[in-house]
Structure formats: C-alpha cells, structure tokens
Amino acid sequence: MRKSLRVSVGQHSLAGTHATNQDFHGALLPAGHLRSSKGIVLALADGISSSRVSHLASETAVRSFLDDYYATAEAWTVRRSAQRVLAATNAWLHGQTMRSDARFDKDRGYVCTFSALILKGRELHLLHVGDSRIYRLHAQALEQLTEDHRACLSASESYLARALGTGAHVEIDYRNWEAAVGEIYILATDGACTHLGPAAIHAALTRHADDLDAAAAELVADARAHGSDDDATLQLLRIDELPEDETPQTQLRREERLLPPQLSPRMRFEGFTIVRALQVSARSHLHLALDDSSGQQVVLKTPSVDLRTDPHYLDGFVLEEWVARRVDSPHVVKAWASDRPRTHLYVALEYIEGQTLAQWMIDHPLPTLEAVRSIVEQIANGLQALHRREMIHRDLRPENVMIDQHGTVKLIDLASVHVAGLAEGAGSLPTETPPGTLQYLAPECLLGDEATTQADLFSLAAIAYQMLSGQLPYGLNAARVRQAADLRRLRYIPLRHHRTDLPAWVDAVLGKALHPTPAKRQEAVSELAYDLKFPGNQFCRSQHPPLIERDPVLFWKCLTGLLSLSLIGLLFLRSQGL
C-alpha cells in the first residue's frame, strides 16, 4: 500500500490570572487532495498584555491564516502562500489600530505574535514573528527553532521588537527542512514555553501516547504549577508516516487510469467521436474530436506508444491539463471545460484553429517590426500568467505557440511546465535533463541550473530574433554550451547583419534579453515587450553603431585600402632614402 502523510496532533490552552485569554490556536488536517497540495497546518498567536483588543488580533491571525492559506493557488509554494496571507492579515490588523484610539500607542492596538508549522509532503515549513516558540524534541533536549524577537532595555526589562500589527509591513521569519518519521514538534506561547523541559514532555507523551490533547493539557497544567501566571498554550505534532519520495507530480497521480487504445477517425472514445489526427509524434498523439454531448471541438492528447512505460513521462503528461485548468489567460491554451469521469489516461484541451508560429515564420520571412512586437507582447502576456503562479514554461519554441484565425497568440504544450508548488515537498530528486529545445533554451539551463523566469525571457527573445531574421542569435553555439567556459565564448550575432532596415535600438533590446548571464537581462518578460515598444535612452544611445557592425564588408574594404596606401607610402619614402 502506498504510504501517505499521517500525523498526530494535540493542543490545549489555559488562561492566565487575568480575565481574557489572549492566546489563540488552531490546526487543520485536511484529507485527500488538500492534504497533498497544501499540507497540514498548526498555528498559534499570543496577544500583548497592554492591549484590551490583542485577543481579537490573535484570533484574527490564526483564523484567517487557517482559512486563507488553503484558498491560495495550488501552484504557489508554501512560503509564498503563507507570507501573502500573513502580509494581508498584518495590514488589516495595523489598519484597525490606525482607525482606533490606539493609533498613537501601538501597545494598545491590534498586535500579536504568530508562529505556524506546515507539513507538506516530506517537508516542514516554519513561519514566525514575535516571542512564541517552536521546538523540536530530542531525547535529552529541546531544540528551539525560532528566534525571540525581543529587544532589551535593561538586564530585567525588554519589549517585543517585532509582531503582527505593529506596522504596515512586517518581516516574517521562514525556514524549511526535510521531515522524518517519529519527530515531535512543540508550538508554545511564552506562558508555557518558559516552564517546559524535555523530561516532562517525554513523560507526558508516554502517559498519553494515544491522546496528545491530554498530553498538551498536562504540560500546560505543569507550567501553571511551576509558577506561570500568563496565558499558556501548547500544541504537539508527531509525524507518524510520510508519503513516498517521488517525482514533483506526486499530487497528480494518474489514479490507475487505463492507457488509451490507438485512436482513429470515426472511433468512439470516452464520450467523444474522433474526427482526424492532428499530429503523431514520438512524444504524444493529438486528435481532433467532437464531444458527443455538446458538439464542441476538442483536442485529445494521448501518450506516445514508445513512452507508455515511463512513469516520469506519464506524470508530466497529466500535468498539462492540470496547469491549463489553473491559468486563466487568453494567451494560454485552455482545458476542456468538463469534469466527466474518465476511464483512460488522456488530456483534453480546446481546439485552436490556426497555425503554429513556426509555420507563420515560413509564411512571413521578412515581417514588419510591428507584427513581431504584437506576437512578442501576446506571448509575454501568456508567460506572465504562468509566472504569477510560480510556473515556468521551460519549452518555449515556435512549434509550441499557436496563432488563431483572429490573430490571437496562445501558448500550448504545457507538459514541461515547472510548478513550484508541486516541486515543493517531494524530497530530493535527480537532476532533470533540460526539457526545452536546445536552440531556444537559456544557456544556464544547459549548465544544470534550475529554469527561472529569466530562462523563459531568453527563449522569448530568441524567438523574436528568429522572427525578424530567420536566424538564431548565437547560431548553433548556444546549444553546445556544456560548461562555464563555453558561455564566455558565446558571441551574439547583431541583428543588423541580417536586417539593416531595422532600428539599431532593436538590437540593443534583444541583445540585453539574450545576454548569457541571467542577471544582465530584463527583469521580466513584460519589460522586454515594453522595451520593444518604448525603448529607453540606454537603448537609443546605440543608434549609431560602428562601421564594422553596420557594414562589415565595407569596413574590411576600407581597412585594406588604408593598409595598402600606408604600404605604398612606406615604399616611396624608402625609395627616396628617407
């Protein structure tokens, strides 16, 4: 039986000597898909004693985190999801303080500490601000994993230097590490953690091995018995089982679906009627089909016969429709809008009537700059829709771009997309072979670096260069990069060598986007699209390039002529005895 994520959780809170418990805590252990895609969460918050409303801040912080974290995009990493939620919560708490009588005295405002532990896949993620604590339990010691954000005024006096609600922005500590079965973690507010010890925790866990709530209650009562008069809250997490260390697409298991048969025209398949084959390649088979219930045209993609035994290929195959369902952009192919149950493994996507960009380039060997700008801008919009969700296309090439009958440009073939939220928590994975076509792949990817948005930017610029010139910016040399020394030997071929009619600044814009060093490119694909429309001064200063770049043949003719004249002059002087 396949292993899954299983944990045991216990928690308890005890009010201090004052009337209101200013601590708040909670845990969510979702089942099924949410547990795989977002993980399980424990969180607690502690209000400040000087404020009459800090208990509301604590409750708001924990409740909103548990609710909103699970509503964030599945493609986002834990860090991005959690920090976005906490930033919004912090802004709301600070806003409440600024609208109240406490706007001139933050110590009376909506302020609280916050600590959370998220277990997703095989990884733990810690988020923390304030002086509540998170520990890992060892045989003889408690390992504190958080830092107390307190500043000292004197040997006996300190204040909370960082917390939720103290300002419009807050810095949240973040850590992540690989989890292990049997580990025990403790989250505690300061009323409980100042009186904790490893021996007492082990004893409580031994007495209440099957009831961690009872163990937490005993430890909180023990803290009170040893002199704690503050609110005391404690949470226990024991990791009982972890999912298997698999590919980044663990969450997209193929659900034991059957491999489809060979499709042919007029064949009935899964509620579709096959019309004709669109493309049959070594990677996949594409067929145009009609949905029998709606009459809608659909593209059905089935696995290649040669790769049906490759589990990594099949996991990536499933990824394409998963991505298409989660990216809403007119410039990214859409998934078939139906949740009809399936028996076989296939991908269903919208049918785009038009041509690939590769065919468009054949039909338009010398396009205008305006036509190329329009296509680049639309591709950039599609890439941006992916990048906002922490997705990298990684296989951008003319064959993976469609232009429909209305001129709308769409990205297709999403099987190679890297989804940060899926790659997270899968444990260590072997280095992947770059999935893209080598001629368009950023050189850093060929060196084994992870693809980033800068890699997609390079690919887009290479396509723009090819649309304008019919050539590649580095010839075939970029595809031969295998080590750092190869990067230094790359020489960008100026676009003006192929198109003297284009403004010189176009070369400057594309040359920046195609720089071998990612940090020297534009920061985003949208910036490249903007620069191609509104070039700044840094590009326009290059409108008068040297003669060797404008006209190399004329340059060498002139140089040869000058050398010849110099030689004749020297011979004449020698003949005159000078």
Phi, psi and omega in degrees: 000139181291134180286150180229177179276117178229135180221164170241138184229140173222147181204152179199148178225140182228125181292153178277206185282344177273173190289324188252132174280113183271000173275156171211144182215165177187161178214145176231127179236076183293161178255169171061229188298318182296324178295323179287318188275330184238339177089192178247151188228135167240136181212146173215156179220154183225121178284170179261141188293337182283351184250136178279349183244007184290337175295329176289324177296316180298314181295317179298316183299314183287312182299313182294325179293314181294326180281310190282330179301318182285350178265355180285165183300136179297333182284344180285151173289163176302315183301312182295315180301310184294317182290328175296316180296315182292326177296318179293318179296316179299317180297321179293315180298315179297321178298320177297318178297316183291339177268359183251180179292347184271010185295338178261359180215091185299337180293350177250011186263194181275083187230140177201160170277168179205135175219137179218149175232126181240128176249111179235124182061241180250015183239144173256143180231130182246133173231136190202141169208132180111208183237013164289166189226157171233131182238156165248132184271129173246177183299319185239005186205162171252123178265114179282124184261348181249163177251136177283121180269067178239145177245137184271133171266326179202184181298334184242001186228135178213169178220161181285114185275337182214132180197167175290137174093353184281340180206172181295334179230151180218144176269124181255125175291141179221137174218154171214152180201166181279134181277166177220144180297137179094347179293148178235132180238147181234129171250132185211143171278170188294338177290340180254321190287337180288350181235025179265149174213150183299324181296315181295321180293314178300320181295316180295321180291327177292318181288331185232052184300329182255006181217084183288339173298317179294323178295318179295318179297319179296320182290323177293317178296325178294322177297319178297319181294335180264016170111359179286127177246005180266165173304135184233120179231137182218137176234141179241137176230122175243129180271112184267327180202144178242149178293160180296148179281104185233200181286166178300342181265028179307321183289350183250040182307145187282004174053032176055032177290152180284146173288135186287157174284173174294127182270148180213158182305142179072001178285142174266132183209117173052039180084011177241156169247122182288131180265302181196163176281138176260320180199134176234114183228180179289344181265323183194168178241127181246132179228143171278133181221161175249132174287119186297332183276328184244344184077006182288140175283133184223146172263122176258128180246123180241154183297148175296143179299323184289338187246013185291346179261003181265107184295327179293320177297317182293324176295318176294327178299316180293330184300326187303310181290327178300315179294314183300327179288339187254357179245115181256094180212140176293352183249017175228134182305141182260151176281156175299127188275069176204145177252029181301133180304147183237147175258324185254164179271112177202166177243135180242121184230163177297149176269123179253112181273114183171217181219158176285161176296329177299317178290323179300320180293327176293319181285338183231075185293334179229070184288160175285158177299324180297318180296318180293319178302318181298316180292315179300317181298320180289320176298317179300321178297320177295317178296320179299321179299324175287313185297325179297337179258019181057045176241140177242130184293308174073352180222048181280121179202163185303328180290342182257020176233129179249145173240117185277183186293342180262003179088006178281132183260133183227139172280135176234179179056080183261015185291339181262004183299133174268122180250112185301320182293335178274325180293334182290138174083007182267002183077188181286138182234150176295151179297129183278147169289135180307128186280341187283169174286131191302325184296335184249358184280137179299140186299329180296331178291327178290339176273000178098001178286153179290139179293139178232183176299332178294331177290318175296323178299315178301313182298319179296318179295322178297321178293318178300316178300316182291323178299320183282330189240340187079003182235175176257147189296334178240020187062224177262002185291326181298325181288347183263003181294125178227343179212166186303324181299329179295329179296319182293340180269354180291134178232116179294129179270113184305138180299332182295342175294336182253328184225089180288348181279349183273148177299148182295331182293336177299318177299318181296319180295310182291324179299322177294314182295336183258017180295138180300336179265117185305322184294342182265003176272176171300160184281335184209160179296330178295328179292321177298313180299321179293315181299328179287343176261317185231077182295135179281178182299327183296336178268322183290338177296344183264022185288344180240079181289161179298159184302325183298333178270323181292315184211085183302323182296314179297322179300312183290328175297314180296317181296318178297319179297318179296318179296321179296317179296320179297319180295318179297319179297318179296319179295322179295316180297321180293321180294336178269003179072021181263000000 
